[in-house]
Amino acid sequence: MNAPQFLAALHELFDVSAGSIHKDSVLQDIEGWSSMTFIGLIAMLDEEFGVRIPPGTILRCHTVEDLMDEVAAELSPNKMAA
Amino acid sequence: MQAILKAIEYYLPPQVLNNPQLCEIAPNWSPQKIQSKTGIEERRISEEEELSSDLAVKAVTKLFESGACKPEDIDYLMLCTQSPDYFLPTTACLLQNRLGLRTSCGALDFNLGCSGFIYGLGMAKGLIETGQATNVLVVTAETYTKFITPTDMSVRTLFGDASAATLITAQDSHSEQAPAIGPFVYGTDGRGAKNLIVQTGGMRKPVAGFASGGGVEDADEHVLVPPTLYMNGPEIFLFTLDAVPDLVAGICSRAGITFDDVDLFLFHQANEYMLRHLRDKIEIPPERFYVSMSHCGNTVSSTIPIALKEAYKAGRLKIGDRVMLVGFGVGYSWGATMLRWAV
């Protein structure tokens, strides 16, 4: 996973114009954040990156970068082997 | 003797709640958005005085009128509902009387949600194949909308009221064929109880214990009075990602089949967005994955029999077809079985 790939997936999910979501964007302030896009985000992370991040963990992520860190941690070799 | 599914009828109450009406309540939503995110165009809502038992009487009466069976043929009635008329007596006992079933008929309620139809089939098969009953009515009936706060769009967009009546009957078995119903795989994880729940109204939190007049909320802003449905959609979705792929693999393994042996895959119709994601994740061919919920929404335990009936009406089922039925949800509770279409 890299940052451009992650941001592109978020742009597609929230259906916003290119460049409107950044690493330091506040996750729950993204335009279109709702109970439905929240579920869409869980689906996207599962589909695109093969990780299942619990909703509570997502809600504790302040920015997009925090969420990327969670995904990266989930994908790390240590975690994969566990 | 073996149990076969002989007939299905279902009933939807007449009152419609469509997407434009929902958007009048929540102006920041659009009908197109609700449609694309849920796959639902309209839900049916029971009237205030119209209970699960009333919907069940309508569904079973349709079954009798179809000629599939007569009231006197029925020797066992089971009703799956989480919105019964009373704590006691059993709503199925009320139905025995209202439907004119014989007094030598067994009757019981069982409390399950989205997995309920699978469990009903399992119990009906057990009753028939152990010689305890010959014609079992499996009735699913739910009025979840009575538990829903008008402004809670996370559940109001999804749930609709309905009842389905399914006749399971005994037939001479032909040993060369796979069973008409079965095998079964079941599962339960009560750790998920808090994620789909009506907290009040039972003995844990009787409504009488709260001050009357106006609503009452707990510290997490969950409505306690009146008894109100709470759903943590993201947690439920994550649960399905964990449970359903294993459930599908489990039923294939127990039945000794691959996806090539399945003519139609029919899952609990929770919401179409979630179903598509599960379908793609499990790699089920889209042309054999059936969805029918745009006309009634998520009707809880009735979604599978409703979709089966619609698949049959649409010419998607012929005699001998093998259908995988998969239910999952509130509890958490889940189950799956294989059905050989016999109508």
Interface residues (C-beta under 8 A of the other chain):
Chain A: S35 M36 F38 I39 G40 I42 A43 D46 E47 R52 P54 P55 I58
Chain B: K33 K37 M153 S154 N232 G233 P234 E235 F237 L238 L241 D242 Y273 M274 H277 D280 K281
